[in-house]
Amino acid sequence: MRQTANLLRRLRAGEALGEAELRRITCPVCIGLGECDRMVSPEESEQAARWLPRGRFERLLGVPHPIEQVPVEVLAPWLRTALERCLG
């Protein structure tokens, strides 16, 4: 929780990961944005996915933030599919 709190403080201070940092991440990354999530915009999430060499963006319809509020029957199939796509 402390790390999450520190991340949120840094983001609020404008210290988000930028293009240069994201381009150095070489593992597959799937950025999933819940349709009802208001933490970041779809445009910001899609841009981050484009900067990642092996990035993908997926929108989760009807899904809120935080992820703990997503029903398991919705989240589990999406996670399985996302992992299969990312790991091929």
PDB file of N, CA, C and O in Angstrom:
ATOM      1  N   MET A   1       0.818  -1.176   0.000  1.00  0.00           N
ATOM      2  CA  MET A   1       0.000   0.000   0.000  1.00  0.00           C
ATOM      3  C   MET A   1       0.873   1.255   0.000  1.00  0.00           C
ATOM      4  O   MET A   1       0.535   2.267  -0.614  1.00  0.00           O
ATOM      5  N   ARG A   2       1.995   1.165   0.698  1.00  0.00           N
ATOM      6  CA  ARG A   2       2.889   2.334   0.713  1.00  0.00           C
ATOM      7  C   ARG A   2       3.416   2.638  -0.685  1.00  0.00           C
ATOM      8  O   ARG A   2       3.491   3.799  -1.089  1.00  0.00           O
ATOM      9  N   GLN A   3       3.777   1.596  -1.416  1.00  0.00           N
ATOM     10  CA  GLN A   3       4.286   1.805  -2.779  1.00  0.00           C
ATOM     11  C   GLN A   3       3.212   2.405  -3.678  1.00  0.00           C
ATOM     12  O   GLN A   3       3.501   3.290  -4.483  1.00  0.00           O
ATOM     13  N   THR A   4       1.973   1.930  -3.547  1.00  0.00           N
ATOM     14  CA  THR A   4       0.874   2.486  -4.333  1.00  0.00           C
ATOM     15  C   THR A   4       0.654   3.949  -3.963  1.00  0.00           C
ATOM     16  O   THR A   4       0.449   4.792  -4.836  1.00  0.00           O
ATOM     17  N   ALA A   5       0.696   4.246  -2.673  1.00  0.00           N
ATOM     18  CA  ALA A   5       0.525   5.629  -2.231  1.00  0.00           C
ATOM     19  C   ALA A   5       1.647   6.506  -2.785  1.00  0.00           C
ATOM     20  O   ALA A   5       1.393   7.623  -3.237  1.00  0.00           O
ATOM     21  N   ASN A   6       2.877   6.012  -2.754  1.00  0.00           N
ATOM     22  CA  ASN A   6       4.001   6.778  -3.312  1.00  0.00           C
ATOM     23  C   ASN A   6       3.837   6.999  -4.807  1.00  0.00           C
ATOM     24  O   ASN A   6       4.118   8.087  -5.309  1.00  0.00           O
ATOM     25  N   LEU A   7       3.380   5.967  -5.528  1.00  0.00           N
ATOM     26  CA  LEU A   7       3.139   6.108  -6.965  1.00  0.00           C
ATOM     27  C   LEU A   7       2.087   7.182  -7.225  1.00  0.00           C
ATOM     28  O   LEU A   7       2.270   8.033  -8.096  1.00  0.00           O
ATOM     29  N   LEU A   8       1.015   7.148  -6.491  1.00  0.00           N
ATOM     30  CA  LEU A   8      -0.045   8.140  -6.682  1.00  0.00           C
ATOM     31  C   LEU A   8       0.445   9.554  -6.371  1.00  0.00           C
ATOM     32  O   LEU A   8       0.075  10.504  -7.061  1.00  0.00           O
ATOM     33  N   ARG A   9       1.265   9.695  -5.347  1.00  0.00           N
ATOM     34  CA  ARG A   9       1.835  11.015  -5.047  1.00  0.00           C
ATOM     35  C   ARG A   9       2.721  11.499  -6.198  1.00  0.00           C
ATOM     36  O   ARG A   9       2.656  12.665  -6.588  1.00  0.00           O
ATOM     37  N   ARG A  10       3.544  10.603  -6.737  1.00  0.00           N
ATOM     38  CA  ARG A  10       4.424  10.967  -7.849  1.00  0.00           C
ATOM     39  C   ARG A  10       3.609  11.327  -9.091  1.00  0.00           C
ATOM     40  O   ARG A  10       3.932  12.288  -9.788  1.00  0.00           O
ATOM     41  N   LEU A  11       2.569  10.569  -9.365  1.00  0.00           N
ATOM     42  CA  LEU A  11       1.731  10.870 -10.533  1.00  0.00           C
ATOM     43  C   LEU A  11       1.056  12.225 -10.366  1.00  0.00           C
ATOM     44  O   LEU A  11       0.992  13.010 -11.312  1.00  0.00           O
ATOM     45  N   ARG A  12       0.560  12.494  -9.183  1.00  0.00           N
ATOM     46  CA  ARG A  12      -0.085  13.779  -8.920  1.00  0.00           C
ATOM     47  C   ARG A  12       0.907  14.931  -9.098  1.00  0.00           C
ATOM     48  O   ARG A  12       0.526  16.032  -9.493  1.00  0.00           O
ATOM     49  N   ALA A  13       2.178  14.667  -8.803  1.00  0.00           N
ATOM     50  CA  ALA A  13       3.215  15.696  -8.947  1.00  0.00           C
ATOM     51  C   ALA A  13       3.730  15.790 -10.388  1.00  0.00           C
ATOM     52  O   ALA A  13       4.662  16.542 -10.671  1.00  0.00           O
ATOM     53  N   GLY A  14       3.119  15.022 -11.291  1.00  0.00           N
ATOM     54  CA  GLY A  14       3.511  15.082 -12.697  1.00  0.00           C
ATOM     55  C   GLY A  14       4.690  14.209 -13.050  1.00  0.00           C
ATOM     56  O   GLY A  14       5.334  14.433 -14.076  1.00  0.00           O
ATOM     57  N   GLU A  15       4.991  13.220 -12.232  1.00  0.00           N
ATOM     58  CA  GLU A  15       6.135  12.346 -12.470  1.00  0.00           C
ATOM     59  C   GLU A  15       5.724  11.032 -13.133  1.00  0.00           C
ATOM     60  O   GLU A  15       6.217   9.971 -12.751  1.00  0.00           O
ATOM     61  N   ALA A  16       4.852  11.087 -14.096  1.00  0.00           N
ATOM     62  CA  ALA A  16       4.412   9.876 -14.787  1.00  0.00           C
ATOM     63  C   ALA A  16       5.540   9.327 -15.646  1.00  0.00           C
ATOM     64  O   ALA A  16       6.467  10.049 -16.013  1.00  0.00           O
ATOM     65  N   LEU A  17       5.451   8.048 -15.960  1.00  0.00           N
ATOM     66  CA  LEU A  17       6.422   7.463 -16.882  1.00  0.00           C
ATOM     67  C   LEU A  17       6.224   8.097 -18.251  1.00  0.00           C
ATOM     68  O   LEU A  17       5.098   8.211 -18.735  1.00  0.00           O
ATOM     69  N   GLY A  18       7.306   8.502 -18.859  1.00  0.00           N
ATOM     70  CA  GLY A  18       7.229   9.142 -20.166  1.00  0.00           C
ATOM     71  C   GLY A  18       7.590   8.190 -21.287  1.00  0.00           C
ATOM     72  O   GLY A  18       7.855   7.008 -21.066  1.00  0.00           O
ATOM     73  N   GLU A  19       7.596   8.726 -22.487  1.00  0.00           N
ATOM     74  CA  GLU A  19       7.877   7.925 -23.677  1.00  0.00           C
ATOM     75  C   GLU A  19       9.221   7.211 -23.579  1.00  0.00           C
ATOM     76  O   GLU A  19       9.301   6.019 -23.876  1.00  0.00           O
ATOM     77  N   ALA A  20      10.262   7.901 -23.177  1.00  0.00           N
ATOM     78  CA  ALA A  20      11.596   7.293 -23.122  1.00  0.00           C
ATOM     79  C   ALA A  20      11.623   6.082 -22.188  1.00  0.00           C
ATOM     80  O   ALA A  20      12.202   5.049 -22.526  1.00  0.00           O
ATOM     81  N   GLU A  21      10.998   6.208 -21.013  1.00  0.00           N
ATOM     82  CA  GLU A  21      10.979   5.091 -20.066  1.00  0.00           C
ATOM     83  C   GLU A  21      10.152   3.925 -20.602  1.00  0.00           C
ATOM     84  O   GLU A  21      10.554   2.767 -20.490  1.00  0.00           O
ATOM     85  N   LEU A  22       9.009   4.235 -21.178  1.00  0.00           N
ATOM     86  CA  LEU A  22       8.142   3.168 -21.686  1.00  0.00           C
ATOM     87  C   LEU A  22       8.777   2.430 -22.859  1.00  0.00           C
ATOM     88  O   LEU A  22       8.601   1.218 -22.984  1.00  0.00           O
ATOM     89  N   ARG A  23       9.500   3.119 -23.707  1.00  0.00           N
ATOM     90  CA  ARG A  23      10.143   2.474 -24.857  1.00  0.00           C
ATOM     91  C   ARG A  23      11.238   1.488 -24.436  1.00  0.00           C
ATOM     92  O   ARG A  23      11.621   0.618 -25.218  1.00  0.00           O
ATOM     93  N   ARG A  24      11.739   1.621 -23.209  1.00  0.00           N
ATOM     94  CA  ARG A  24      12.777   0.707 -22.717  1.00  0.00           C
ATOM     95  C   ARG A  24      12.208  -0.577 -22.112  1.00  0.00           C
ATOM     96  O   ARG A  24      12.967  -1.491 -21.790  1.00  0.00           O
ATOM     97  N   ILE A  25      10.903  -0.661 -21.955  1.00  0.00           N
ATOM     98  CA  ILE A  25      10.276  -1.853 -21.373  1.00  0.00           C
ATOM     99  C   ILE A  25      10.056  -2.857 -22.501  1.00  0.00           C
ATOM    100  O   ILE A  25       9.257  -2.614 -23.406  1.00  0.00           O
ATOM    101  N   THR A  26      10.761  -3.977 -22.448  1.00  0.00           N
ATOM    102  CA  THR A  26      10.738  -4.909 -23.582  1.00  0.00           C
ATOM    103  C   THR A  26       9.839  -6.122 -23.378  1.00  0.00           C
ATOM    104  O   THR A  26       9.601  -6.872 -24.324  1.00  0.00           O
ATOM    105  N   CYS A  27       9.343  -6.328 -22.180  1.00  0.00           N
ATOM    106  CA  CYS A  27       8.452  -7.475 -21.977  1.00  0.00           C
ATOM    107  C   CYS A  27       7.049  -7.111 -22.485  1.00  0.00           C
ATOM    108  O   CYS A  27       6.718  -5.930 -22.591  1.00  0.00           O
ATOM    109  N   PRO A  28       6.229  -8.116 -22.797  1.00  0.00           N
ATOM    110  CA  PRO A  28       4.862  -7.817 -23.234  1.00  0.00           C
ATOM    111  C   PRO A  28       4.078  -7.128 -22.113  1.00  0.00           C
ATOM    112  O   PRO A  28       4.136  -7.532 -20.951  1.00  0.00           O
ATOM    113  N   VAL A  29       3.343  -6.077 -22.494  1.00  0.00           N
ATOM    114  CA  VAL A  29       2.526  -5.337 -21.525  1.00  0.00           C
ATOM    115  C   VAL A  29       1.155  -5.103 -22.137  1.00  0.00           C
ATOM    116  O   VAL A  29       1.037  -4.610 -23.259  1.00  0.00           O
ATOM    117  N   CYS A  30       0.129  -5.459 -21.392  1.00  0.00           N
ATOM    118  CA  CYS A  30      -1.238  -5.186 -21.824  1.00  0.00           C
ATOM    119  C   CYS A  30      -1.818  -4.136 -20.886  1.00  0.00           C
ATOM    120  O   CYS A  30      -1.940  -4.364 -19.683  1.00  0.00           O
ATOM    121  N   ILE A  31      -2.169  -3.000 -21.439  1.00  0.00           N
ATOM    122  CA  ILE A  31      -2.789  -1.941 -20.649  1.00  0.00           C
ATOM    123  C   ILE A  31      -4.293  -2.080 -20.823  1.00  0.00           C
ATOM    124  O   ILE A  31      -4.835  -1.858 -21.906  1.00  0.00           O
ATOM    125  N   GLY A  32      -4.947  -2.450 -19.744  1.00  0.00           N
ATOM    126  CA  GLY A  32      -6.393  -2.590 -19.759  1.00  0.00           C
ATOM    127  C   GLY A  32      -7.019  -1.420 -19.019  1.00  0.00           C
ATOM    128  O   GLY A  32      -6.662  -1.141 -17.875  1.00  0.00           O
ATOM    129  N   LEU A  33      -7.934  -0.749 -19.656  1.00  0.00           N
ATOM    130  CA  LEU A  33      -8.599   0.393 -19.041  1.00  0.00           C
ATOM    131  C   LEU A  33     -10.085   0.105 -18.934  1.00  0.00           C
ATOM    132  O   LEU A  33     -10.757  -0.156 -19.932  1.00  0.00           O
ATOM    133  N   GLY A  34     -10.583   0.154 -17.720  1.00  0.00           N
ATOM    134  CA  GLY A  34     -12.012  -0.020 -17.514  1.00  0.00           C
ATOM    135  C   GLY A  34     -12.784   1.157 -18.091  1.00  0.00           C
ATOM    136  O   GLY A  34     -12.386   2.310 -17.930  1.00  0.00           O
ATOM    137  N   GLU A  35     -13.870   0.864 -18.750  1.00  0.00           N
ATOM    138  CA  GLU A  35     -14.700   1.901 -19.375  1.00  0.00           C
ATOM    139  C   GLU A  35     -15.151   2.960 -18.362  1.00  0.00           C
ATOM    140  O   GLU A  35     -15.316   4.127 -18.719  1.00  0.00           O
ATOM    141  N   CYS A  36     -15.348   2.562 -17.115  1.00  0.00           N
ATOM    142  CA  CYS A  36     -15.824   3.480 -16.082  1.00  0.00           C
ATOM    143  C   CYS A  36     -14.691   4.018 -15.212  1.00  0.00           C
ATOM    144  O   CYS A  36     -14.940   4.676 -14.202  1.00  0.00           O
ATOM    145  N   ASP A  37     -13.465   3.743 -15.596  1.00  0.00           N
ATOM    146  CA  ASP A  37     -12.286   4.201 -14.843  1.00  0.00           C
ATOM    147  C   ASP A  37     -11.979   5.637 -15.229  1.00  0.00           C
ATOM    148  O   ASP A  37     -11.879   5.959 -16.413  1.00  0.00           O
ATOM    149  N   ARG A  38     -11.828   6.502 -14.231  1.00  0.00           N
ATOM    150  CA  ARG A  38     -11.556   7.916 -14.498  1.00  0.00           C
ATOM    151  C   ARG A  38     -10.166   8.340 -14.021  1.00  0.00           C
ATOM    152  O   ARG A  38      -9.870   9.533 -13.951  1.00  0.00           O
ATOM    153  N   MET A  39      -9.309   7.360 -13.691  1.00  0.00           N
ATOM    154  CA  MET A  39      -7.951   7.689 -13.227  1.00  0.00           C
ATOM    155  C   MET A  39      -7.113   8.282 -14.360  1.00  0.00           C
ATOM    156  O   MET A  39      -6.367   9.239 -14.152  1.00  0.00           O
ATOM    157  N   VAL A  40      -7.239   7.714 -15.547  1.00  0.00           N
ATOM    158  CA  VAL A  40      -6.537   8.220 -16.732  1.00  0.00           C
ATOM    159  C   VAL A  40      -7.497   8.177 -17.907  1.00  0.00           C
ATOM    160  O   VAL A  40      -8.513   7.483 -17.861  1.00  0.00           O
ATOM    161  N   SER A  41      -7.180   8.905 -18.945  1.00  0.00           N
ATOM    162  CA  SER A  41      -8.062   8.929 -20.113  1.00  0.00           C
ATOM    163  C   SER A  41      -7.723   7.758 -21.046  1.00  0.00           C
ATOM    164  O   SER A  41      -6.614   7.225 -21.003  1.00  0.00           O
ATOM    165  N   PRO A  42      -8.681   7.366 -21.881  1.00  0.00           N
ATOM    166  CA  PRO A  42      -8.391   6.338 -22.877  1.00  0.00           C
ATOM    167  C   PRO A  42      -7.235   6.756 -23.793  1.00  0.00           C
ATOM    168  O   PRO A  42      -6.409   5.928 -24.177  1.00  0.00           O
ATOM    169  N   GLU A  43      -7.185   8.034 -24.136  1.00  0.00           N
ATOM    170  CA  GLU A  43      -6.124   8.514 -25.026  1.00  0.00           C
ATOM    171  C   GLU A  43      -4.748   8.338 -24.391  1.00  0.00           C
ATOM    172  O   GLU A  43      -3.805   7.917 -25.060  1.00  0.00           O
ATOM    173  N   GLU A  44      -4.631   8.656 -23.106  1.00  0.00           N
ATOM    174  CA  GLU A  44      -3.350   8.488 -22.408  1.00  0.00           C
ATOM    175  C   GLU A  44      -2.953   7.016 -22.354  1.00  0.00           C
ATOM    176  O   GLU A  44      -1.786   6.676 -22.552  1.00  0.00           O
ATOM    177  N   SER A  45      -3.907   6.159 -22.089  1.00  0.00           N
ATOM    178  CA  SER A  45      -3.632   4.729 -21.999  1.00  0.00           C
ATOM    179  C   SER A  45      -3.228   4.156 -23.355  1.00  0.00           C
ATOM    180  O   SER A  45      -2.286   3.368 -23.445  1.00  0.00           O
ATOM    181  N   GLU A  46      -3.939   4.554 -24.407  1.00  0.00           N
ATOM    182  CA  GLU A  46      -3.600   4.085 -25.750  1.00  0.00           C
ATOM    183  C   GLU A  46      -2.215   4.565 -26.165  1.00  0.00           C
ATOM    184  O   GLU A  46      -1.456   3.814 -26.777  1.00  0.00           O
ATOM    185  N   GLN A  47      -1.880   5.815 -25.834  1.00  0.00           N
ATOM    186  CA  GLN A  47      -0.557   6.353 -26.177  1.00  0.00           C
ATOM    187  C   GLN A  47       0.537   5.579 -25.461  1.00  0.00           C
ATOM    188  O   GLN A  47       1.555   5.241 -26.064  1.00  0.00           O
ATOM    189  N   ALA A  48       0.339   5.298 -24.200  1.00  0.00           N
ATOM    190  CA  ALA A  48       1.328   4.522 -23.447  1.00  0.00           C
ATOM    191  C   ALA A  48       1.532   3.148 -24.085  1.00  0.00           C
ATOM    192  O   ALA A  48       2.665   2.681 -24.203  1.00  0.00           O
ATOM    193  N   ALA A  49       0.452   2.508 -24.491  1.00  0.00           N
ATOM    194  CA  ALA A  49       0.558   1.193 -25.142  1.00  0.00           C
ATOM    195  C   ALA A  49       1.325   1.286 -26.457  1.00  0.00           C
ATOM    196  O   ALA A  49       2.083   0.374 -26.788  1.00  0.00           O
ATOM    197  N   ARG A  50       1.143   2.364 -27.208  1.00  0.00           N
ATOM    198  CA  ARG A  50       1.881   2.541 -28.469  1.00  0.00           C
ATOM    199  C   ARG A  50       3.369   2.732 -28.225  1.00  0.00           C
ATOM    200  O   ARG A  50       4.188   2.288 -29.029  1.00  0.00           O
ATOM    201  N   TRP A  51       3.729   3.388 -27.126  1.00  0.00           N
ATOM    202  CA  TRP A  51       5.141   3.604 -26.815  1.00  0.00           C
ATOM    203  C   TRP A  51       5.839   2.333 -26.355  1.00  0.00           C
ATOM    204  O   TRP A  51       7.052   2.200 -26.518  1.00  0.00           O
ATOM    205  N   LEU A  52       5.089   1.402 -25.784  1.00  0.00           N
ATOM    206  CA  LEU A  52       5.676   0.139 -25.340  1.00  0.00           C
ATOM    207  C   LEU A  52       5.991  -0.724 -26.556  1.00  0.00           C
ATOM    208  O   LEU A  52       5.103  -0.970 -27.372  1.00  0.00           O
ATOM    209  N   PRO A  53       7.229  -1.190 -26.700  1.00  0.00           N
ATOM    210  CA  PRO A  53       7.586  -1.998 -27.875  1.00  0.00           C
ATOM    211  C   PRO A  53       6.679  -3.213 -28.080  1.00  0.00           C
ATOM    212  O   PRO A  53       6.400  -3.596 -29.216  1.00  0.00           O
ATOM    213  N   ARG A  54       6.223  -3.813 -26.989  1.00  0.00           N
ATOM    214  CA  ARG A  54       5.341  -4.984 -27.087  1.00  0.00           C
ATOM    215  C   ARG A  54       4.048  -4.710 -26.328  1.00  0.00           C
ATOM    216  O   ARG A  54       3.521  -5.578 -25.633  1.00  0.00           O
ATOM    217  N   GLY A  55       3.545  -3.475 -26.477  1.00  0.00           N
ATOM    218  CA  GLY A  55       2.362  -3.062 -25.743  1.00  0.00           C
ATOM    219  C   GLY A  55       1.069  -3.284 -26.503  1.00  0.00           C
ATOM    220  O   GLY A  55       1.036  -3.298 -27.733  1.00  0.00           O
ATOM    221  N   ARG A  56       0.017  -3.456 -25.741  1.00  0.00           N
ATOM    222  CA  ARG A  56      -1.348  -3.580 -26.271  1.00  0.00           C
ATOM    223  C   ARG A  56      -2.254  -2.729 -25.385  1.00  0.00           C
ATOM    224  O   ARG A  56      -1.980  -2.511 -24.205  1.00  0.00           O
ATOM    225  N   PHE A  57      -3.324  -2.264 -25.983  1.00  0.00           N
ATOM    226  CA  PHE A  57      -4.337  -1.550 -25.212  1.00  0.00           C
ATOM    227  C   PHE A  57      -5.659  -2.272 -25.399  1.00  0.00           C
ATOM    228  O   PHE A  57      -6.031  -2.638 -26.514  1.00  0.00           O
ATOM    229  N   GLU A  58      -6.356  -2.469 -24.306  1.00  0.00           N
ATOM    230  CA  GLU A  58      -7.691  -3.068 -24.366  1.00  0.00           C
ATOM    231  C   GLU A  58      -8.604  -2.322 -23.413  1.00  0.00           C
ATOM    232  O   GLU A  58      -8.230  -1.982 -22.290  1.00  0.00           O
ATOM    233  N   ARG A  59      -9.802  -2.082 -23.891  1.00  0.00           N
ATOM    234  CA  ARG A  59     -10.823  -1.414 -23.073  1.00  0.00           C
ATOM    235  C   ARG A  59     -11.756  -2.490 -22.525  1.00  0.00           C
ATOM    236  O   ARG A  59     -12.211  -3.369 -23.255  1.00  0.00           O
ATOM    237  N   LEU A  60     -12.028  -2.402 -21.236  1.00  0.00           N
ATOM    238  CA  LEU A  60     -12.911  -3.363 -20.577  1.00  0.00           C
ATOM    239  C   LEU A  60     -14.261  -2.689 -20.363  1.00  0.00           C
ATOM    240  O   LEU A  60     -14.394  -1.785 -19.538  1.00  0.00           O
ATOM    241  N   LEU A  61     -15.246  -3.135 -21.105  1.00  0.00           N
ATOM    242  CA  LEU A  61     -16.564  -2.505 -21.066  1.00  0.00           C
ATOM    243  C   LEU A  61     -17.239  -2.693 -19.715  1.00  0.00           C
ATOM    244  O   LEU A  61     -17.289  -3.796 -19.170  1.00  0.00           O
ATOM    245  N   GLY A  62     -17.759  -1.583 -19.188  1.00  0.00           N
ATOM    246  CA  GLY A  62     -18.505  -1.607 -17.938  1.00  0.00           C
ATOM    247  C   GLY A  62     -17.668  -1.810 -16.692  1.00  0.00           C
ATOM    248  O   GLY A  62     -18.221  -2.038 -15.615  1.00  0.00           O
ATOM    249  N   VAL A  63     -16.353  -1.734 -16.806  1.00  0.00           N
ATOM    250  CA  VAL A  63     -15.472  -2.031 -15.677  1.00  0.00           C
ATOM    251  C   VAL A  63     -15.044  -0.734 -14.987  1.00  0.00           C
ATOM    252  O   VAL A  63     -14.643   0.222 -15.651  1.00  0.00           O
ATOM    253  N   PRO A  64     -15.132  -0.703 -13.635  1.00  0.00           N
ATOM    254  CA  PRO A  64     -14.749   0.483 -12.872  1.00  0.00           C
ATOM    255  C   PRO A  64     -13.296   0.425 -12.404  1.00  0.00           C
ATOM    256  O   PRO A  64     -12.551  -0.500 -12.729  1.00  0.00           O
ATOM    257  N   HIS A  65     -12.924   1.435 -11.638  1.00  0.00           N
ATOM    258  CA  HIS A  65     -11.657   1.453 -10.912  1.00  0.00           C
ATOM    259  C   HIS A  65     -12.044   1.598  -9.452  1.00  0.00           C
ATOM    260  O   HIS A  65     -12.896   2.435  -9.156  1.00  0.00           O
ATOM    261  N   PRO A  66     -11.499   0.869  -8.550  1.00  0.00           N
ATOM    262  CA  PRO A  66     -10.380  -0.035  -8.635  1.00  0.00           C
ATOM    263  C   PRO A  66     -10.788  -1.426  -9.107  1.00  0.00           C
ATOM    264  O   PRO A  66     -11.965  -1.787  -9.118  1.00  0.00           O
ATOM    265  N   ILE A  67      -9.783  -2.184  -9.492  1.00  0.00           N
ATOM    266  CA  ILE A  67     -10.005  -3.505 -10.067  1.00  0.00           C
ATOM    267  C   ILE A  67     -10.728  -4.438  -9.086  1.00  0.00           C
ATOM    268  O   ILE A  67     -11.401  -5.380  -9.504  1.00  0.00           O
ATOM    269  N   GLU A  68     -10.589  -4.177  -7.803  1.00  0.00           N
ATOM    270  CA  GLU A  68     -11.239  -5.022  -6.796  1.00  0.00           C
ATOM    271  C   GLU A  68     -12.765  -4.977  -6.907  1.00  0.00           C
ATOM    272  O   GLU A  68     -13.452  -5.857  -6.389  1.00  0.00           O
ATOM    273  N   GLN A  69     -13.290  -3.955  -7.581  1.00  0.00           N
ATOM    274  CA  GLN A  69     -14.741  -3.836  -7.738  1.00  0.00           C
ATOM    275  C   GLN A  69     -15.267  -4.622  -8.938  1.00  0.00           C
ATOM    276  O   GLN A  69     -16.478  -4.741  -9.120  1.00  0.00           O
ATOM    277  N   VAL A  70     -14.368  -5.154  -9.748  1.00  0.00           N
ATOM    278  CA  VAL A  70     -14.776  -5.893 -10.942  1.00  0.00           C
ATOM    279  C   VAL A  70     -15.180  -7.308 -10.532  1.00  0.00           C
ATOM    280  O   VAL A  70     -14.417  -7.991  -9.849  1.00  0.00           O
ATOM    281  N   PRO A  71     -16.362  -7.755 -10.937  1.00  0.00           N
ATOM    282  CA  PRO A  71     -16.764  -9.121 -10.612  1.00  0.00           C
ATOM    283  C   PRO A  71     -15.776 -10.136 -11.195  1.00  0.00           C
ATOM    284  O   PRO A  71     -15.328  -9.990 -12.332  1.00  0.00           O
ATOM    285  N   VAL A  72     -15.445 -11.146 -10.424  1.00  0.00           N
ATOM    286  CA  VAL A  72     -14.478 -12.162 -10.842  1.00  0.00           C
ATOM    287  C   VAL A  72     -14.890 -12.806 -12.155  1.00  0.00           C
ATOM    288  O   VAL A  72     -14.034 -13.119 -12.982  1.00  0.00           O
ATOM    289  N   GLU A  73     -16.181 -13.008 -12.362  1.00  0.00           N
ATOM    290  CA  GLU A  73     -16.647 -13.650 -13.592  1.00  0.00           C
ATOM    291  C   GLU A  73     -16.416 -12.770 -14.827  1.00  0.00           C
ATOM    292  O   GLU A  73     -16.450 -13.271 -15.951  1.00  0.00           O
ATOM    293  N   VAL A  74     -16.186 -11.488 -14.637  1.00  0.00           N
ATOM    294  CA  VAL A  74     -15.840 -10.574 -15.732  1.00  0.00           C
ATOM    295  C   VAL A  74     -14.316 -10.493 -15.879  1.00  0.00           C
ATOM    296  O   VAL A  74     -13.785 -10.541 -16.988  1.00  0.00           O
ATOM    297  N   LEU A  75     -13.633 -10.370 -14.751  1.00  0.00           N
ATOM    298  CA  LEU A  75     -12.193 -10.159 -14.764  1.00  0.00           C
ATOM    299  C   LEU A  75     -11.410 -11.401 -15.194  1.00  0.00           C
ATOM    300  O   LEU A  75     -10.486 -11.295 -16.000  1.00  0.00           O
ATOM    301  N   ALA A  76     -11.760 -12.550 -14.678  1.00  0.00           N
ATOM    302  CA  ALA A  76     -10.982 -13.768 -14.950  1.00  0.00           C
ATOM    303  C   ALA A  76     -10.891 -14.096 -16.444  1.00  0.00           C
ATOM    304  O   ALA A  76      -9.788 -14.346 -16.929  1.00  0.00           O
ATOM    305  N   PRO A  77     -12.000 -14.108 -17.198  1.00  0.00           N
ATOM    306  CA  PRO A  77     -11.875 -14.407 -18.629  1.00  0.00           C
ATOM    307  C   PRO A  77     -11.043 -13.361 -19.378  1.00  0.00           C
ATOM    308  O   PRO A  77     -10.290 -13.701 -20.290  1.00  0.00           O
ATOM    309  N   TRP A  78     -11.183 -12.086 -18.991  1.00  0.00           N
ATOM    310  CA  TRP A  78     -10.396 -11.052 -19.663  1.00  0.00           C
ATOM    311  C   TRP A  78      -8.907 -11.254 -19.389  1.00  0.00           C
ATOM    312  O   TRP A  78      -8.090 -11.168 -20.306  1.00  0.00           O
ATOM    313  N   LEU A  79      -8.553 -11.522 -18.133  1.00  0.00           N
ATOM    314  CA  LEU A  79      -7.151 -11.745 -17.797  1.00  0.00           C
ATOM    315  C   LEU A  79      -6.574 -12.933 -18.559  1.00  0.00           C
ATOM    316  O   LEU A  79      -5.453 -12.866 -19.063  1.00  0.00           O
ATOM    317  N   ARG A  80      -7.325 -13.998 -18.641  1.00  0.00           N
ATOM    318  CA  ARG A  80      -6.856 -15.184 -19.365  1.00  0.00           C
ATOM    319  C   ARG A  80      -6.595 -14.854 -20.836  1.00  0.00           C
ATOM    320  O   ARG A  80      -5.544 -15.198 -21.377  1.00  0.00           O
ATOM    321  N   THR A  81      -7.550 -14.190 -21.475  1.00  0.00           N
ATOM    322  CA  THR A  81      -7.405 -13.813 -22.878  1.00  0.00           C
ATOM    323  C   THR A  81      -6.243 -12.844 -23.069  1.00  0.00           C
ATOM    324  O   THR A  81      -5.458 -13.000 -24.003  1.00  0.00           O
ATOM    325  N   ALA A  82      -6.125 -11.847 -22.197  1.00  0.00           N
ATOM    326  CA  ALA A  82      -5.055 -10.861 -22.301  1.00  0.00           C
ATOM    327  C   ALA A  82      -3.686 -11.533 -22.157  1.00  0.00           C
ATOM    328  O   ALA A  82      -2.759 -11.222 -22.905  1.00  0.00           O
ATOM    329  N   LEU A  83      -3.562 -12.442 -21.209  1.00  0.00           N
ATOM    330  CA  LEU A  83      -2.294 -13.147 -21.032  1.00  0.00           C
ATOM    331  C   LEU A  83      -1.969 -14.028 -22.236  1.00  0.00           C
ATOM    332  O   LEU A  83      -0.818 -14.089 -22.667  1.00  0.00           O
ATOM    333  N   GLU A  84      -2.950 -14.692 -22.764  1.00  0.00           N
ATOM    334  CA  GLU A  84      -2.705 -15.526 -23.959  1.00  0.00           C
ATOM    335  C   GLU A  84      -2.235 -14.682 -25.132  1.00  0.00           C
ATOM    336  O   GLU A  84      -1.320 -15.075 -25.856  1.00  0.00           O
ATOM    337  N   ARG A  85      -2.859 -13.519 -25.323  1.00  0.00           N
ATOM    338  CA  ARG A  85      -2.460 -12.619 -26.426  1.00  0.00           C
ATOM    339  C   ARG A  85      -1.066 -12.062 -26.214  1.00  0.00           C
ATOM    340  O   ARG A  85      -0.256 -12.017 -27.141  1.00  0.00           O
ATOM    341  N   CYS A  86      -0.790 -11.637 -24.990  1.00  0.00           N
ATOM    342  CA  CYS A  86       0.507 -11.022 -24.710  1.00  0.00           C
ATOM    343  C   CYS A  86       1.644 -12.041 -24.756  1.00  0.00           C
ATOM    344  O   CYS A  86       2.737 -11.741 -25.237  1.00  0.00           O
ATOM    345  N   LEU A  87       1.386 -13.214 -24.267  1.00  0.00           N
ATOM    346  CA  LEU A  87       2.447 -14.221 -24.181  1.00  0.00           C
ATOM    347  C   LEU A  87       2.484 -15.120 -25.403  1.00  0.00           C
ATOM    348  O   LEU A  87       3.459 -15.837 -25.627  1.00  0.00           O
ATOM    349  N   GLY A  88       1.404 -15.079 -26.202  1.00  0.00           N
ATOM    350  CA  GLY A  88       1.330 -15.795 -27.466  1.00  0.00           C
ATOM    351  C   GLY A  88       1.674 -17.216 -27.339  1.00  0.00           C
ATOM    352  O   GLY A  88       1.655 -17.947 -28.330  1.00  0.00           O
TER     353      GLY A  88
END
